[in-house]
Each structure stands twice: as structure tokens, then as C-alpha cells.
Amino acid sequence: MPRPKIDPGLLAKCRIDWEAGVSLRDVAETYGVSLATIRRYRIAQSWSRDLSTISSEKLDAARKVVEDRMIKAVEDAGKSMEHVLERHRRTSDRIAEMLEASLVEVDTLRGQGNPSKYLSALKTAAEVSISVQKQERRSWGMDHKEGSSDLEAILDEIEEEEGGRSEPKLTVIGQDK
């Protein structure tokens, strides 16, 4: 069975990548060539990673390959980040709409004479509001600097205090226990 031949241009790319430090396995996967074939050409052509024997053209070509890959990786990461941020923004908008609906419900409960339902709904709306504000600040990149903003620190402190309570400590005056 004859051994597979590689296009000379593709082989040159494989050699440049390998000589630049990319593993044979990664070169094979990148260019869709079997590991055994790449290994055979490396041995037959005496590929070397000794930088003193590599021409400046090959080094420049290897640098270009690495730069291109880095640029593509950065672009891909940027696209992924944009996608995630956009999803967070949509989620934040939906939660804000739900908060608006909850506030309408709170307003209707205000005049119905049941203060505990009103206070419970108001507390829930306030907690959702805090979550929305924190999420929006993150989604819009407002808190990307080192250290937290004063608002975020305050919101975190409120959240920790609320998390430590098992029952709300609200007392309704004039209501029997």
C-alpha cells in the first residue's frame, strides 16, 4: 500500500508550526494529516527545532503563523464575550420588566388592607431591584475595574445581611399574633 503524500505547501506549513514549537499531535490535528505521516516526514527531512539552524524566513513565517492564530483567538474570544454580554443584557431587561409588573401588583395591594401581603410583595420587589441593578452593572461593564464600586459594596452588604436572616423581622401593629 503506497504511503500518503502531502501537498508541499501543506507540508511546509506543518514544518513551520512544528519548528516553532507546536507539538506533532497538534500539527496533525490542525492540518488534518495523520500523526504517523507527519512523524515520517519529520524524520525523513531531518526537521530541527534548533533555532541556530532555522533561517530567518522560516522564523518570520512561524511568527506570522503564531500572530495569526493569536489574533484569531482574541477575535473569537471577543465574539464569545459579546454574545454572553448580549444574553445577560436581554435577561436583565426581562427581569426589569418583571420588576415593573411586580411594582404594579404592590401598588394594587397597598389599598387592600392586608399590610403583610403588601410588605412581603414590596420586600420581594426590592430584592429583585437590587439583583437587576447588580446584573445590569455587570452586563454593561460598569464594574470591570479592580475593586468594587461603593454601590456594589453596599448591595453586597445588604444581600449578606438579608441572607443571614431566616425570617423577616417585620411587626405589623394592630394585628393579632
C-alpha positions as CSV (number, residue, x, y, z in Angstrom):
1,M,0.0,0.0,0.0
2,P,1.6,3.3,-1.0
3,R,2.2,5.9,1.7
4,P,0.1,9.1,1.6
5,K,1.7,12.1,0.0
6,I,1.2,15.6,1.4
7,D,0.9,18.7,-0.7
8,P,4.3,20.5,-0.5
9,G,2.6,23.8,0.7
10,L,0.8,22.0,3.5
11,L,3.9,20.1,4.4
12,A,5.8,23.5,4.7
13,K,3.1,24.8,7.0
14,C,3.3,21.7,9.1
15,R,7.1,22.0,9.3
16,I,6.9,25.7,10.2
17,D,4.5,25.1,13.0
18,W,6.5,22.2,14.4
19,E,9.7,24.1,14.3
20,A,8.0,27.0,16.0
21,G,7.3,24.6,18.9
22,V,3.8,23.2,18.2
23,S,3.6,19.5,19.1
24,L,3.3,17.0,16.2
25,R,-0.1,15.9,17.5
26,D,-1.4,19.5,17.3
27,V,0.1,20.0,13.9
28,A,-1.5,16.8,12.7
29,E,-4.9,17.8,14.1
30,T,-4.6,21.4,12.7
31,Y,-3.9,20.3,9.2
32,G,-5.9,17.1,9.0
33,V,-2.9,14.8,8.5
34,S,-2.2,11.6,10.4
35,L,0.4,11.8,13.2
36,A,2.4,8.9,11.6
37,T,2.7,10.8,8.3
38,I,3.9,14.0,9.9
39,R,6.3,12.0,12.0
40,R,7.7,10.2,8.9
41,Y,8.3,13.5,7.1
42,R,9.9,15.0,10.2
43,I,12.4,12.1,10.4
44,A,13.0,11.8,6.6
45,Q,13.6,15.5,6.1
46,S,15.5,16.0,9.4
47,W,13.3,18.7,10.8
48,S,15.0,20.6,13.6
49,R,13.9,22.9,16.3
50,D,17.4,24.2,16.8
51,L,16.9,27.9,16.2
52,S,20.5,28.4,15.1
53,T,19.8,26.2,12.0
54,I,16.5,27.8,11.1
55,S,16.5,30.5,8.5
56,S,15.2,33.9,9.3
57,E,12.5,33.4,6.7
58,K,11.2,30.3,8.5
59,L,11.3,32.2,11.8
60,D,9.4,35.1,10.3
61,A,6.8,32.6,8.8
62,A,6.5,30.9,12.2
63,R,6.0,34.2,13.9
64,K,3.3,35.1,11.4
65,V,1.5,31.8,12.0
66,V,1.6,32.4,15.7
67,E,0.4,36.0,15.4
68,D,-2.4,35.0,13.1
69,R,-3.5,32.3,15.5
70,M,-3.4,34.7,18.4
71,I,-5.4,37.4,16.5
72,K,-8.0,34.8,15.6
73,A,-8.2,33.6,19.2
74,V,-8.6,37.1,20.5
75,E,-11.3,37.8,17.9
76,D,-13.1,34.6,18.8
77,A,-12.9,35.4,22.5
78,G,-14.3,38.9,21.8
79,K,-17.2,37.4,19.8
80,S,-18.0,35.0,22.6
81,M,-17.8,37.8,25.2
82,E,-20.2,39.9,23.1
83,H,-22.6,37.0,22.8
84,V,-22.6,36.4,26.6
85,L,-23.0,40.1,27.4
86,E,-25.9,40.4,25.0
87,R,-27.6,37.4,26.6
88,H,-27.1,39.0,30.0
89,R,-28.5,42.3,28.8
90,R,-31.6,40.5,27.4
91,T,-32.0,38.6,30.7
92,S,-31.6,41.9,32.7
93,D,-34.2,43.6,30.5
94,R,-36.7,40.7,31.1
95,I,-36.1,40.8,34.9
96,A,-36.6,44.6,34.8
97,E,-39.9,44.1,33.0
98,M,-40.9,41.5,35.7
99,L,-40.0,44.0,38.4
100,E,-42.2,46.6,36.8
101,A,-45.1,44.1,36.8
102,S,-44.4,43.3,40.5
103,L,-44.4,47.0,41.4
104,V,-47.9,47.4,39.8
105,E,-49.0,44.4,41.9
106,V,-47.5,46.1,45.0
107,D,-49.4,49.3,44.2
108,T,-52.7,47.3,44.0
109,L,-52.0,45.6,47.3
110,R,-51.4,48.9,49.1
111,G,-55.0,49.8,49.3
112,Q,-56.5,46.4,50.0
113,G,-56.0,46.5,53.8
114,N,-53.6,43.5,54.1
115,P,-50.3,45.1,55.2
116,S,-48.3,41.8,55.4
117,K,-49.0,40.9,51.8
118,Y,-48.1,44.4,50.8
119,L,-44.9,44.4,52.8
120,S,-43.9,41.0,51.5
121,A,-44.5,42.0,47.9
122,L,-42.6,45.2,48.5
123,K,-39.7,43.3,50.0
124,T,-39.6,40.9,47.1
125,A,-39.7,43.8,44.6
126,A,-36.8,45.5,46.4
127,E,-34.7,42.3,46.4
128,V,-35.4,41.9,42.6
129,S,-34.5,45.5,42.1
130,I,-31.1,45.0,43.8
131,S,-30.4,41.9,41.7
132,V,-31.4,43.8,38.5
133,Q,-29.1,46.7,39.3
134,K,-26.2,44.4,40.1
135,Q,-26.8,42.3,36.9
136,E,-27.1,45.5,34.7
137,R,-23.8,46.9,36.2
138,R,-22.0,43.6,35.3
139,S,-23.7,43.2,31.9
140,W,-22.9,46.8,30.8
141,G,-19.3,46.5,32.2
142,M,-19.7,49.2,34.8
143,D,-17.8,47.4,37.5
144,H,-15.0,45.9,35.4
145,K,-12.3,47.9,37.3
146,E,-10.3,46.4,40.1
147,G,-12.1,46.6,43.4
148,S,-15.8,47.1,43.9
149,S,-17.7,50.3,43.5
150,D,-19.3,51.8,46.5
151,L,-22.8,50.8,45.2
152,E,-21.8,47.2,44.7
153,A,-20.2,47.0,48.2
154,I,-23.4,48.4,49.7
155,L,-25.6,46.0,47.7
156,D,-23.3,43.1,48.7
157,E,-23.6,44.1,52.4
158,I,-27.4,44.3,52.2
159,E,-27.5,40.9,50.5
160,E,-25.3,39.3,53.2
161,E,-27.5,40.8,55.9
162,E,-30.6,39.5,54.3
163,G,-29.1,36.1,53.7
164,G,-28.3,35.8,57.4
165,R,-32.0,36.2,58.5
166,S,-34.2,33.2,58.5
167,E,-37.4,35.1,58.9
168,P,-38.2,38.8,58.1
169,K,-38.4,40.8,61.3
170,L,-41.4,42.9,60.5
171,T,-44.0,43.6,63.0
172,V,-47.4,44.8,61.9
173,I,-49.1,47.0,64.5
174,G,-52.6,46.2,65.4
175,Q,-52.6,42.6,64.1
176,D,-53.0,39.7,66.5
177,K,-50.3,37.0,66.5
